[in-house]
Amino acid sequence: MGYFERAMLAATIIGAGAGLVGVLVVLRRRTFFAQALTHATFPGAVAAAALGVSVPLGAAVAAIAIVAAVTAIGRVRRQGPQVAAGILLTGGFALGMLLQALVPGIPIRTESFLVGSILTVSDGDILLAGTVAAVALAAVVLFGKELAFSTFDRSGYRAAGYREWPVEVLVLVLIAASVVTSLPAVGAILAIALIAAPAAAARIVAPSFRAMLVVAPLLGAASGVLGVLASRTFAIAAGPAIALIATGFFALALLAGRLRRVPWKGPAASGIERIRPPEEVRGT
């Protein structure tokens, strides 16, 4: 398999997995957390490259630490997950830049961490992305009712006797895994676009939660494929191209949603009264 075919396969798998997890991110209002996570995994990726180990492994270790930190800070009185996410966003990114400056001769360009380098993905990256996507799909299939219940009616979920923390931990782990697998495609800065934009677009055009779980992965995969094609056609970076196309899908969905709410002029608006058939008159 050539590098371009490998990039297309990676874009499809990563985009579909990110779109699926993105549904939970958008509906549970975890977009800011996901954004913080993308930045805070940056030092783990830099440290892994400096040590000569797998970059996704380093990012995964950093993601686990961040999820634990967010959970711990969120339990502190007068604090919360948003406060923890904001602190980790800036602190993690600053630490990554500091490591880059202190460790000369890192074998991988730092720019690839920030905006991605999908043309250099390995078979291991694809396998990891496929595994995460499969686990996310299995989680949705097995725990779909619990995820939907806790997402749309948290008070009712707790009142029904369910514990909320197992579902919350599951969602946070899926978000962290999706962020790690998105790094090769769009990097630390742009990963949030591939995760949130397809799901946000699906939320506008899809009529139900189940439909969102189908539409969002399709839009994510399409964003990845079209981004790689645009990169090859116009000689531009693949990561920004993927992120822009995902954002474009959201813009189109937003426009379509607005157009559906426009009260288009009909015959009555032009001064011509609609004449009802006799059957309608008798029915009233």
PyMOL commands that set and color helices and strands:
alter all, ss='L'
color gray80, all
select helices_A, chain A and resi 3-27+31-40+42-51+55-74+81-102+110-115+118-120+123-152+154-159+164-205+209-234+238-260+268-270+278-283
alter helices_A, ss='H'
color red, helices_A
deselect
rebuild
show_as cartoon
